[in-house]
Amino acid sequence: MLSDQEIRKLLRSWVLTKAPDLSADGLTDRTPLFEERHLRSVHLPELLMLLERLRAAPIEVEDLRPGDFRDIHTMVDRFGGAGVTP
């Protein structure tokens, strides 16, 4: 299982490939990704699949809450390795 730090690094890399307007220096774990329109709703399915792959466990769509994808910190806190029970 990947550590939360490894998940953060891979999420940062993915976000930077999808958000050409965002520089590596401008991306923090607290950067509002959808609110500031660095990511759009069209990115959500791919992001969800990436998170499932990184945590090696499915994410139940019915359990999603508003704000789960606000920023990298929130995603790792909600879906990261530490929050997954085998």
Order of alpha helices (4+ residues) and beta strands (2+ residues): alpha-alpha-alpha
